Amino acid sequence: MGATHFLTRKLAGVSAEMSLNVLAYNLKRVMKIIGTTSLMKAITVQKLVFLPI
């Protein structure tokens, strides 16, 4: 994924940093596989389903 070391020191910080790295990696993968437009449509649909205004 490109991360060779962590910027934080304690376990909680390292865990959060690793989670952000994995999230970024997975989002980049999804954008390459289905495209940005399809991803934005899926996010919008999920937002409307779970957060009714």
C-alpha positions in Angstrom: 0.0 0.0 0.0 3.0 2.3 0.1 3.2 3.0 3.8 6.6 1.9 5.1 6.4 3.4 8.6 3.9 5.1 10.9 3.9 8.7 11.9 2.2 8.0 15.3 3.7 6.0 18.2 1.1 4.4 20.4 -1.1 1.5 19.4 -4.3 3.6 19.2 -2.6 6.1 16.9 -1.0 3.4 14.8 -4.3 1.6 14.5 -6.1 4.7 13.4 -3.4 5.5 10.9 -3.5 2.0 9.5 -7.3 2.2 9.2 -7.0 5.4 7.2 -4.4 3.9 4.9 -6.6 0.8 4.3 -9.6 3.0 3.6 -7.7 5.2 1.1 -6.4 2.1 -0.6 -9.8 0.5 -0.9 -11.5 3.7 -2.2 -8.8 4.1 -4.8 -9.4 0.5 -5.9 -13.2 1.0 -6.1 -12.7 4.1 -8.2 -10.5 2.2 -10.6 -12.9 -0.7 -10.9 -16.3 0.9 -11.1 -15.4 4.5 -11.8 -15.9 7.7 -9.9 -19.4 8.4 -11.2 -20.8 5.0 -10.2 -19.1 5.3 -6.8 -20.7 8.8 -6.2 -24.2 7.4 -7.2 -23.8 4.5 -4.8 -22.7 6.8 -2.0 -25.7 9.1 -2.6 -28.1 6.2 -2.6 -26.7 4.9 0.7 -26.9 8.3 2.2 -30.5 8.7 1.3 -31.3 5.2 2.7 -29.6 5.6 6.0 -30.0 9.4 6.7 -33.5 10.5 5.7 -33.9 14.2 5.8 
